[in-house]
């Protein structure tokens, strides 16, 4: 077999597998949200929403507590220095 026949055979094999290769490519382009949605059996949009919302809610809850701690420490310092 010459080089041309080998390349032709390889081209025939690849053309037969083209639909399967396209399917693999489509699956590999899923986002992390789609992967996590399949993992948790949830909708991708809902999971994406929660991933964006949870850090914002965490900051909204922690910020007043952090401010309270800072103000408490400032008051203690004033009392100790007086």
Secondary structure, DSSP 4 states (H G I P E B T S, - for coil): --HHHHHHHHHHHHHHHHHHHHHHHHHHT--HHHHHHHHHT--HHHHHHHHHHHHHHHHHHHHHHHHHHHHHHHHHHHHHH-
